[in-house]
Structure formats: C-alpha cells, structure tokens
Amino acid sequence: MREGWWREMERWEEIDEETEMERRKREKKAMDKLEELDMERKKFEEEKNVEKNKERGEEK
C-alpha cells in the first residue's frame, strides 16, 4: 500500500513539473509578444513624432 501511494506522489510531482514548465513557456511567449508590441508602439510613436516635426517645420 505504501509503495503505491509513493509512486502516485512521484507521478503527481512529475505532472506538476511538466505543468510548471508549460506555464513558464507560455509566460515567456507572452513576454516576447509584449516586447514585440512595445517595440512596434515605440516605432509608431517615433514615426508620428517625425511627422509632427515636419508639420511644425512647414508651419513656421
């Protein structure tokens, strides 16, 4: 009885480790996507500022 219980505990620990690894992969993927979106946002803002500066230069 004891050995069966021990094996079951070990199996659940393995499942927990696999689940943790999957969670970390998902988190990394999400962080990578956030970084990508942040870089796109910065690029867009930069382009927008360049356009504003051109317009200001033309108005003067």
Secondary structure, DSSP 8 states (H G I E B T S, - for coil): -HHHHHHHHHHHHHHHHHHHHHHHHHHHHHHHHHHHHHHHHHHHHHHHHHHHHHHHHHH-
